[in-house]
Amino acid sequence: MRTFKLGDIRIDVLPETDYCTVDSAWLFPSLTRDDLQAHADWLGPLQVQPEAMKLGFAFQAFVVRAEGRTILVDTCNGNYKQRPTATWQHDLRSSAFLDNLAALGLTPGDIDLVLCTHLHCDHVGWNTRLSEGRWVPTFPNARYGFSRAEYEHYLALHKTNPTPPVNHGAFADSVLPIVESGLADFVDARQVILEASGVRVGLAPSPGHSFGHMCVSLQSRGREALVIGDAFHHLIQLAMPELPMRADADPARAIASRSEIMRTSAEEGAILLAGHVAHKTILRTERHGNGFRP
């Protein structure tokens, strides 16, 4: 696990799966072997395997400690979630997420706030845990921050009883139980969450991958870091910002959001915290031709 200090803010990477490989088409159906080979020299074999058409990947959250508060950003896949349409997280039974939280000296009861960049199934899974046949909040002392616009969008869809269910069933087992428990706070995409003693934690809209996708902005001592959620999924998108991910709800808006985040990092020095990027999870970008490099 990695710890990063941003002024007076401590940020820890919290892995559920710190490295795996996935088929490139699972993320980027339009990506070709020539694309992978063209960027293999700077990406390296942990990130791309052109012959096998594989990409390095991770499922990671972030623990933010600032001004006496402990904030968890995103909660990965979770255990025992029934996901026949999302086989990578179907009925997982791993202790890694909570073990890694414990390795940071924390218990679930120590989390004060959970912020979800968006409500897709691999970002809300540990919101809840299974207890005596019921889904209950994993972090019982925390408030949970959900995008109001995204929640209302998915709630309306949920009420139509779609098949498959909303976000592979995650809305029903990892979001609604939090709302029903009274622990949910609905936030807007430009809301300030914490501001004190020169430390600021706020939200920034980055729509496209999902309806109400937002980044979490962390600022202290003149420096900024952005927890980017699914604004991008892999380093190859730095060189190919226009590369759509298969689950982007609005690819054009996703490209615009992704490009602006990369520009902000390259021109303003913002550190990017990219939960799906294995090994180079904490990075800053620089201009390179028509794209960027880490």
C-alpha positions as CSV (number, residue, x, y, z in Angstrom):
1,M,0.0,0.0,0.0
2,R,1.1,3.6,-0.6
3,T,0.8,6.7,1.5
4,F,0.9,10.2,0.0
5,K,1.2,13.5,1.9
6,L,-0.5,16.5,0.3
7,G,0.3,19.4,2.7
8,D,-1.7,18.6,5.8
9,I,-3.7,15.8,4.2
10,R,-2.7,12.1,4.4
11,I,-3.9,9.9,1.6
12,D,-3.6,6.1,1.6
13,V,-4.3,3.8,-1.3
14,L,-6.7,1.1,-0.1
15,P,-6.6,-1.9,-2.5
16,E,-9.1,-4.6,-2.8
17,T,-7.2,-6.0,-5.8
18,D,-3.9,-4.2,-6.4
19,Y,-3.1,-6.0,-9.6
20,C,-4.8,-8.2,-12.2
21,T,-5.0,-8.4,-15.9
22,V,-8.1,-8.1,-18.0
23,D,-8.9,-8.5,-21.7
24,S,-8.4,-5.2,-23.5
25,A,-11.8,-5.5,-25.1
26,W,-13.4,-5.7,-21.6
27,L,-12.4,-2.1,-21.1
28,F,-11.9,-0.7,-24.7
29,P,-13.6,-2.7,-27.5
30,S,-12.0,-0.4,-30.2
31,L,-8.5,-0.9,-28.9
32,T,-6.3,-2.8,-31.3
33,R,-3.1,-4.8,-30.9
34,D,-1.3,-2.2,-33.0
35,D,-2.4,0.4,-30.4
36,L,-1.0,-1.7,-27.6
37,Q,2.3,-2.3,-29.4
38,A,2.6,1.4,-30.3
39,H,2.6,2.3,-26.6
40,A,4.2,-0.8,-25.1
41,D,7.7,0.9,-24.8
42,W,6.6,3.5,-22.2
43,L,3.8,1.6,-20.6
44,G,5.8,-1.6,-19.9
45,P,4.6,-5.3,-19.5
46,L,2.7,-4.7,-16.3
47,Q,0.4,-2.3,-18.1
48,V,0.1,-3.8,-21.5
49,Q,0.6,-7.3,-23.0
50,P,0.0,-6.8,-26.8
51,E,0.3,-10.4,-27.8
52,A,-2.2,-11.6,-25.3
53,M,-4.3,-8.4,-25.7
54,K,-4.3,-7.9,-21.9
55,L,-4.2,-4.8,-19.7
56,G,-3.0,-4.4,-16.1
57,F,-5.8,-3.3,-13.8
58,A,-6.7,-2.7,-10.2
59,F,-9.7,-2.1,-7.9
60,Q,-8.6,0.4,-5.2
61,A,-10.2,3.0,-2.9
62,F,-8.6,5.9,-1.0
63,V,-8.5,6.8,2.6
64,V,-8.2,10.6,3.3
65,R,-7.3,11.9,6.7
66,A,-7.6,15.6,7.2
67,E,-8.5,17.9,10.1
68,G,-9.3,15.0,12.4
69,R,-11.7,13.3,9.9
70,T,-11.3,10.0,8.1
71,I,-12.9,9.9,4.7
72,L,-13.1,6.9,2.4
73,V,-13.5,7.6,-1.3
74,D,-15.2,4.7,-3.2
75,T,-15.6,1.2,-1.8
76,C,-14.7,-1.2,-4.6
77,N,-16.6,-4.5,-5.2
78,G,-17.7,-5.9,-1.9
79,N,-18.3,-9.5,-0.7
80,Y,-21.3,-11.8,-1.4
81,K,-22.8,-9.5,-4.0
82,Q,-24.8,-11.6,-6.5
83,R,-23.6,-10.3,-9.9
84,P,-24.3,-12.8,-12.7
85,T,-24.0,-9.9,-15.2
86,A,-20.7,-8.6,-13.6
87,T,-18.8,-11.8,-13.3
88,W,-15.6,-10.2,-12.0
89,Q,-17.3,-9.4,-8.7
90,H,-19.9,-12.1,-8.5
91,D,-20.1,-13.6,-5.0
92,L,-16.6,-12.5,-4.0
93,R,-15.3,-13.8,-0.7
94,S,-12.1,-11.8,0.0
95,S,-10.9,-10.3,3.2
96,A,-8.4,-8.1,1.4
97,F,-10.3,-4.8,1.6
98,L,-11.0,-4.9,5.3
99,D,-7.5,-6.4,6.0
100,N,-5.9,-3.6,4.2
101,L,-8.0,-1.1,6.1
102,A,-6.8,-2.7,9.3
103,A,-3.2,-2.4,8.1
104,L,-3.7,1.4,8.0
105,G,-4.7,1.2,11.7
106,L,-8.4,1.6,11.0
107,T,-11.6,-0.3,11.7
108,P,-14.9,0.3,9.8
109,G,-16.1,2.2,12.8
110,D,-13.3,4.8,12.3
111,I,-14.6,6.0,9.0
112,D,-16.4,9.3,9.3
113,L,-17.5,9.8,5.7
114,V,-17.8,7.7,2.6
115,L,-17.8,9.6,-0.7
116,C,-18.7,7.7,-3.9
117,T,-17.5,9.3,-7.1
118,H,-20.4,7.5,-8.8
119,L,-22.8,4.6,-8.2
120,H,-21.4,1.9,-10.4
121,C,-21.1,-1.5,-8.9
122,D,-17.3,-1.5,-8.4
123,H,-17.4,1.8,-6.5
124,V,-20.1,1.1,-4.0
125,G,-19.7,-2.6,-3.1
126,W,-18.3,-2.3,0.4
127,N,-20.9,0.3,1.3
128,T,-22.7,-2.6,2.7
129,R,-22.0,-6.1,4.2
130,L,-24.2,-9.1,4.6
131,S,-25.3,-9.7,8.2
132,E,-27.9,-12.3,9.1
133,G,-29.3,-12.2,5.5
134,R,-29.6,-8.4,5.4
135,W,-27.4,-5.7,3.8
136,V,-26.2,-3.4,6.5
137,P,-23.8,-0.4,6.4
138,T,-20.2,-1.6,6.6
139,F,-19.2,1.8,8.1
140,P,-21.8,2.3,10.8
141,N,-20.5,5.6,12.1
142,A,-20.1,7.2,8.7
143,R,-22.3,9.5,6.6
144,Y,-22.4,8.4,2.9
145,G,-22.2,11.1,0.2
146,F,-24.0,10.2,-3.0
147,S,-24.5,12.5,-6.0
148,R,-28.1,13.7,-5.8
149,A,-28.5,13.8,-9.6
150,E,-27.1,10.4,-10.1
151,Y,-29.1,8.8,-7.3
152,E,-32.4,10.3,-8.6
153,H,-31.5,9.1,-12.1
154,Y,-30.9,5.5,-11.0
155,L,-33.8,5.5,-8.6
156,A,-36.2,6.4,-11.4
157,L,-34.7,3.6,-13.4
158,H,-34.8,1.1,-10.5
159,K,-38.5,1.7,-10.1
160,T,-39.1,0.4,-13.6
161,N,-37.7,-3.0,-12.5
162,P,-35.3,-3.2,-15.4
163,T,-33.6,-6.5,-16.4
164,P,-30.7,-6.7,-15.6
165,P,-31.2,-4.6,-12.5
166,V,-29.6,-1.2,-12.1
167,N,-25.8,-1.3,-12.0
168,H,-25.9,-5.1,-12.0
169,G,-27.9,-5.1,-8.7
170,A,-25.6,-2.7,-6.8
171,F,-28.2,0.0,-6.5
172,A,-30.5,-2.4,-4.6
173,D,-27.9,-4.0,-2.3
174,S,-25.2,-1.3,-1.9
175,V,-27.0,2.1,-2.2
176,L,-30.7,1.7,-1.1
177,P,-29.8,0.1,2.2
178,I,-27.7,3.1,3.1
179,V,-30.6,5.4,2.2
180,E,-33.0,3.3,4.2
181,S,-30.6,3.3,7.2
182,G,-30.7,7.1,7.3
183,L,-27.0,7.5,6.7
184,A,-27.1,8.9,3.1
185,D,-26.4,12.6,2.3
186,F,-27.2,13.7,-1.2
187,V,-24.5,16.1,-2.5
188,D,-24.1,18.3,-5.5
189,A,-21.2,18.1,-7.9
190,R,-19.6,21.4,-6.8
191,Q,-20.2,21.0,-3.1
192,V,-17.5,21.8,-0.5
193,I,-17.3,18.9,2.0
194,L,-14.7,20.2,4.4
195,E,-12.9,23.5,4.7
196,A,-10.7,24.4,7.7
197,S,-7.2,25.5,8.5
198,G,-6.2,25.8,4.8
199,V,-7.5,22.3,4.0
200,R,-10.3,21.9,1.5
201,V,-12.2,18.8,0.4
202,G,-14.7,19.4,-2.3
203,L,-16.4,17.8,-5.3
204,A,-15.9,18.6,-9.0
205,P,-18.2,17.5,-11.8
206,S,-16.8,15.1,-14.4
207,P,-19.8,13.6,-16.1
208,G,-19.7,11.2,-19.0
209,H,-18.7,7.8,-17.6
210,S,-21.8,8.0,-15.6
211,F,-24.7,10.4,-15.3
212,G,-23.4,12.3,-12.3
213,H,-19.8,11.2,-12.1
214,M,-17.7,13.5,-9.9
215,C,-14.1,13.8,-8.7
216,V,-13.0,14.5,-5.2
217,S,-10.7,17.5,-4.9
218,L,-8.2,17.6,-2.1
219,Q,-6.3,20.9,-1.4
220,S,-3.7,21.9,1.1
221,R,-0.8,24.3,1.2
222,G,-1.2,25.3,-2.4
223,R,-1.3,21.8,-3.7
224,E,-4.2,19.8,-5.2
225,A,-5.0,16.1,-5.7
226,L,-8.0,14.7,-7.6
227,V,-9.5,11.3,-6.9
228,I,-10.7,10.7,-10.4
229,G,-13.0,7.6,-10.0
230,D,-13.6,6.3,-13.5
231,A,-12.7,9.5,-15.4
232,F,-10.1,7.2,-16.9
233,H,-9.3,3.5,-16.4
234,H,-5.9,2.9,-17.8
235,L,-2.7,4.8,-18.6
236,I,-3.1,4.2,-22.3
237,Q,-5.9,6.7,-22.2
238,L,-3.3,9.4,-21.5
239,A,-1.9,8.9,-25.0
240,M,-5.4,8.3,-26.4
241,P,-7.8,10.6,-24.5
242,E,-10.5,10.0,-27.1
243,L,-10.5,6.2,-26.4
244,P,-14.0,5.4,-25.1
245,M,-14.5,2.9,-22.3
246,R,-17.2,0.4,-23.0
247,A,-19.4,1.5,-20.0
248,D,-19.2,5.2,-20.7
249,A,-22.8,6.4,-20.6
250,D,-22.0,9.5,-22.7
251,P,-18.6,8.9,-24.5
252,A,-18.4,12.5,-25.8
253,R,-18.8,14.0,-22.3
254,A,-16.5,11.4,-20.9
255,I,-13.8,12.4,-23.4
256,A,-14.3,16.1,-22.5
257,S,-14.1,15.4,-18.7
258,R,-11.0,13.1,-19.1
259,S,-9.2,15.6,-21.3
260,E,-9.9,18.5,-18.9
261,I,-8.6,16.4,-15.9
262,M,-5.4,15.6,-17.8
263,R,-4.9,19.2,-18.8
264,T,-5.4,20.3,-15.2
265,S,-2.7,17.9,-14.1
266,A,-0.3,18.9,-16.8
267,E,-0.8,22.7,-16.6
268,E,-1.7,23.2,-13.0
269,G,0.2,20.4,-11.3
270,A,-2.7,18.5,-9.9
271,I,-1.9,15.0,-8.6
272,L,-4.3,12.4,-10.0
273,L,-5.4,9.4,-7.8
274,A,-6.5,6.7,-10.2
275,G,-8.0,3.7,-8.5
276,H,-8.1,1.4,-11.5
277,V,-4.5,2.2,-12.5
278,A,-2.2,-0.5,-11.2
279,H,1.2,0.5,-9.7
280,K,1.1,4.1,-11.0
281,T,-2.1,4.9,-9.0
282,I,-0.7,8.3,-7.9
283,L,0.5,10.3,-10.9
284,R,0.8,13.6,-12.6
285,T,0.5,14.2,-16.3
286,E,2.6,16.1,-18.8
287,R,1.9,17.0,-22.4
288,H,3.2,14.6,-25.1
289,G,2.3,15.2,-28.7
290,N,-1.5,15.2,-29.0
291,G,-1.9,13.5,-25.7
292,F,-0.2,13.1,-22.3
293,R,2.2,10.9,-20.4
294,P,2.6,10.2,-16.7
